[in-house]
Every structure is written in C-alpha cells, then in structure tokens.
Amino acid sequence: MRKFLTLALLIVTIGIVDVVEGHIATVGFTNNGVFHSVDVPLEKIPCKINEGDVIYSIKVKGVTVYKCISSKKKKEAKKRKRK
C-alpha cells in the first residue's frame, strides 16, 4: 500500500525548451491539454540545453526535479568525439 501511495504522488510532465536566455530557460509544458510556459533557472536543469530540446519534470511531494531526454543528435555527437 505504501508503494502505491508513493507512485500516486509522482507527476511527470514533458516539455520543450522554447527560449534560453541568460540563466533562465522558458519551457513549454502541456498538462491535460492545457499549455503552461514556465521559466526555469538553468542551474535546476542537469544538462546543457538548447532551444527545441525536450526535458521532463518530475514532481514528488511538492518538489520539482528536471531531467533531460537525450536526443539522437546528442548521442551521435558523443560517439564522434570518442573516435
């Protein structure tokens, strides 16, 4: 029962980076068909992002954590650097 309650408190939302300016990224999230634009400090996002990148936010017990979704281009660039 405890595990179910923990999962019920977890909210995941996928967003697209619209603008990166200074130390702020404006990210567009859609939740239940409603668009929300959120200004996120870059220090809260654990990777280097550019406009058009996809990130997701996880909200657990009132705390929002941002994570990155690796794009195919980023993976290919890393492979080329290793060679």
N, C-alpha and C positions, 0 to 999 in steps of 0.2 A: 504494500500500500504506500509506503514511504517513497519508493521509486516512482510510482505513478504521480504522486503529488509534485515531485521534483520536475518531472517531464512536463507537467501541466503548467508550471511556472516559467517555462522556457519559450521565448518568442524569437523566431528567426525571420529577418526581413532582408531581401536582396535589393541592392541599389546600384545606380550608375553614377559615376563621378561626372558632374556637369562642368564645374569650374574649379581650378586650383589656382588660388591667388594668395601670395604671401604665405602665411602659416595656416590658412583655412581652405578646406575643400567643401564645395557645395555639392551635396549628394542628393539625388532624387530617389525616393523610396515609394513604392506602391504597396498599400496595405488595404486589402479587401476592395480593390478597385479605386481607392482614393489616393491621389498623388500628394506626397509630402516632400518638401525641399528642406534639407537640414544642413546647417553649417557645422562642420566637424573639424576640430583642431587637428592638424597633421600629426601631432605627437600621439594622438589616440589611435592612429592607423599604423599597424606594424610593418608596413611595406611602402616602397616608393610607388606612388600612383600618378597617373596622368588622366587627362580628360578622356572619358569613354571607358575607363576601366570599371570592372564590376567588383563590388565589395559586398559583404553582408554584415549585418549587425545581429548580435545575439543579446537578448535582454533576459537576465536571470535575477530574480528577486530585486528588481529595480535598478540593477547595474547594467549599463550597455557596454558591450565589448565589440570592437570592429575587427573583422578578419578579411583577408584578401583571397580572391579567387584567381589562381594563376591562369593567364591566357596562353594560348598555343604559341603566340609570338614570343612571349617572355621565356617559355621553355626552350624554344628553338634557339634563341639568342644565348642562353646559358650553355647549351650544347656546343655552339660555335666557339665560345670563349674557352671552353675546356680543351678544344682540339689544338 
